[in-house]
Every structure is written in structure tokens, then in C-alpha cells.
């Protein structure tokens, strides 16, 4: 099984302090020969990229996106404008590689960053494709991002139930991805910074094997991010591991009046 990396960070805000802890892993799974996923888990940016395409096209696409976003994270200050510039550069990187220029090549780009530029700090979730960001708050789990997929469009139009979607033949068909032909703007969702929140960022290799309730179960059972990541990866592999699996768990503690 792939090695889980774990980190922590203290962030001083205007009136209080954040204690962040996170863990990340990416695993080939049990059915695939190569891992086309890539993960970035470096404060203040946490991203999962799930590549697709023949040969090594998907691997190139996901690695290009993460490499360009890593440079943004290294500056210590992330914005939607910086994200979009980095993704535009990634598109050029992908297009410059002949083995990654067919129409099927692309990658999801899904993640979360802490924005401290305003009067109040906030989280910003970003999404292209069908990787996901979940939030566990007050014992309830919600999917923060909306999948860019054929199945999600059918659900939104009322032509398919969530239960029917689980085994739909178009379950792997996404409607938006970062590829070699043009840059794509992510969807964004802004969230308050709340003490006790826990985030999961994952590729569909996890959600193919675990339901939302299953993800919630492992978060509740394992308060520490590394333990939660390991437990979810173990369960996903045990349930079949049909795809590459990438998981990031972020814990948020807000300490007032320091």
C-alpha cells in the first residue's frame, strides 16, 4: 500500500489561530497498471488531479496541473486568479507533449485552499471534473463540489436518481476536464472557517468503492487525518480498488484569543 504523508501547520489570523493537520495518499489500486492520479498537499493548497487518456497522456496531464499549482502554493498566497493562470500554463505544458495531445487526454483538478486575503479567512473549494471535496461539519457530511459528469447532468435534470446513477454505463464520462486544447475555469465554492471542520478531497477511485456514508464513518472512527486516510484507502482496496485512489484529509481547529 502507498505511503501516507502527514503534516501540520499553525496559521495566525487577525483575532485567533488555526491549527491545521492533514494527510494525503495516492495509490495505483488493484486493477490499473499505472497511477494517473497526482496529489498536492502543501499549505495553503490541497488538490487531487485524476488523469485520463491512453498511453501516459493522463499521467502527464495530472502531473502538469499539480506541478503548476505547486508553484502557486510555494508562494504561500493562493487566489482564484493565480489558480487560473497556473492551469493555463498546465494546458500549454500538456499541449507541448506529443504523447498527451489526443482528444481523450485530460485531468480533473479538484481541491481546497485557505484564503487569508480578506478581513475574515475563508476556504475556497475548486473543481474541474468528477473528483470531489467533502465537508464533515457537526457530524454530517456534504459534498461541496458538483461533479462535471454526464450522470450528474442526468440527476440534475431529474432523469436519473442517485441510486440509478451508481451503476450507470456512463458513470465514467465527465463533461469538463483540463486538457491540451484549451484552459478550463474551475467552479468555486467559498466556505467559512469553522472549528472542528474536516475536509476530504478525493478522486473517483475512492467514491467508486465507498459511499458518502462510508467516508463519514471512517472520518468519525479516526479523528487523526493519517489514520482516516489509511482506513479509507484500506476499505477502497478491499472493496475492489478498481481505479487509482487519491485521498487528502484536512482537519481544522480554531483557537480563539491567543
N, C-alpha and C positions, 0 to 999 in steps of 0.2 A: 504494500500500500504506500502511496505517496506520503512524503513527509509534510506535516503541518507546521507552518511558521506562525509564531505568536509574538505580539508586540504590544506596547502600551505607550501612552503619551498624556502629559498634563498640558492643558490649554488654559491660559489665564484670559478671562474675559473682563469686561468693564466692572462688573459687580460680583462676580463669582468665578468659579473654576470648573473646568470639565476634566474628568478623569476618563480617558478613553482606553479601551482594551479591545484588541481584535486578533483574529486568527484567520488563516487562509490556506487553501489546498487546491491543487488541480491534479486529477488522476485520469489515466487513459481509459479506465473502465475495463470490462471483461470481454467486450465484443470488438472493439476497434484496435487496429494495429498501431496507430499513431494518435497523439493528443493534439488536436487542433484548437484547443482552448488556450487562453492566456489570461493571467491574473495580475492585477496591480493592487497592492495593499500597502500604500505608503501615505501617511498623513500629509495633507487632508483629503486625499482622493482614493477611493476604493472602487475597482472596476473589474468586471468579468467580460471577456470577449470570446465568443464561440464562433470559430471559423468554419466556413463551408466551402466546398469546391474540390474538384478532382486533384489527384497527384498531391502536391504540397501547397496548393493555392490557398486553402483555408488557414493553414498554419502560418503562411506569410501574411495574410490579411489580419489575423488576430494579433500576431506579434508586432506588426507595423502600428496598429492602433494603440496597443499598450506601450510601445516604445515612445511614441509621440506624446501620449498622455503622461508617461513617467517624467518627461522633461517639464511638463506643466507642474506636476506635483513637487518636483525638486525646487521650484521657485518658492514654495511654501504658501502661495496665494493662488487660489483657483477661482475662475469665473466662467460663466457660460460662454463669453466671448473667447476666452483662452481655450476652452474645450473645443469650440468650433474651428478655431484656427489650427489646433493640433490635428483634428480629424481631417481637415482639408489637406494638411501635409501628408497624413497617412494615405489618403487616396492617391496622391502623387507617387508615394513610395510603392504602393501596390501596383499602380499602372506601369511603373518602371521595371517590374519583374515579369518577363515574358511568360513564365510558368504560372502566373497568377492573373492573367488578363482575360480568361474566358468568362462568359456571362454568368456562370454558376458560382464564381468566386465571390466571397464576401465574408463579413463577420458581424455579429451582433456587438453592440457596445452598451453595456448597462452598468450603472454604478451610482455612487453617492459621494458628495463632497461637503465639507463643512465650510460655510461662507461666513466669515467674520468681518466682512467689509462694512456692514450696516450697523445701526445703533444696537440691534439685537442680533446675535448669532442665529443662523438657521442652517438646516440641512437642505441640500438640493439633490433630488434623485434625477437621473438622466437615463434615457432609454432609446435605443435603436434595435429593433428585433424582438426576439421572444425569450431572452434571458430576463431575470426578474429581480426586483427589490421587494422584500417583505419587511414589515414592521410589526414587532411584538410590543404592544403597549397595554398596560393594565390587564394582562392575562389574555388578551385577544390578538389574533394575528390578522393582518390585512395585507393584500398585495398592493403595493404603492404604484407600481408601473402597470401600464396596459400593453399587452402583447401586440406586436405588429405581425399578425398572422391571419391566414385565411379563416381558420377556425374561430378566432376571436371576432372577426368581422361577421361571421355567421351567428355567433352568440349575440353580438350587439344588435343585429337586425331581427332577432327573435326566431331565426330559422333553425337554431340548434340549441339544445340545452347543455349546460356544463357537463352533465353526466354523459350525454351522447358524444361530447367533444373528446372525452378521454380516449376513445378508440377510433376516432375519425381517420379515414385514409389520407386526408390532407393535413394531418396533425403536425407534420414537419415543415410545412410550406409557410415561409414568412413573407411578408409584404414590404418590409423595409430592411435594408442591410447596408453596411458600409462596404463599398466595392471599388473596383478600378476605374469605373466610368464617371462617377460624379459624387460630390460630397453630399451628405445627408445630415439634416439638422435633427438633433435629438429632441424628444419630448422632455419637458422638465416639470417636476413637482416640488414645491417648496414646503418644508415641514419645520415646525417649531422644535427647538432643542428641549427635550423633556427628560428629567431624571428617571433612570430605570429603563429607558427605551433600549431595544435590541433590534438590530437590523440583520437581515440575511440577504446577500447578493449571490445569485447562483445562475449557472447555465441550465438549460433544459435537461441535461443529463441527470440532475437531481430531481426535477419536478416530474420526469417520466417515471421515477421509481418511488417517490414519496408524495403523498397528498399534502395539502396545506396543513391539515390536522397533524400529519406525521411530523412535519417540520416544527410545528408548535410544540408537539410532545417532546422532541429532543432538546429544544431550547429550554423548556421548563425543567426537564430532568437534569440538564447540565448547565449550571449558571456560568461557568467559565467558557469563553469563546473556543479555546482549543479543544476542550472536551466535547463541546456541542458539534464542532466541525468533524471531529473524528467519528462521533456516533452517527451523524448523518451520512458520512461517506461509507462507513461500515454497512449501514442499512441499505443504502442505494446499491452497493455492490452485491449484497446478499439478495436483493430483490431482482437482480439480473445484470446491473451495470451495462445497459445496452448502448450507452453513449459515453463520451468523455464527461467527467463530472468536475465542476469547479464550484467552490463554496467560500464565501467570506462571511464571517460573523463579527459584528461590531457591537460592543457594549458601551452604554453611555451612563455616566454618573455625574450629576451636577452637584457641586459642593458650594453652598452659599456662604457669603460673608467671610471670605478668607482675609 
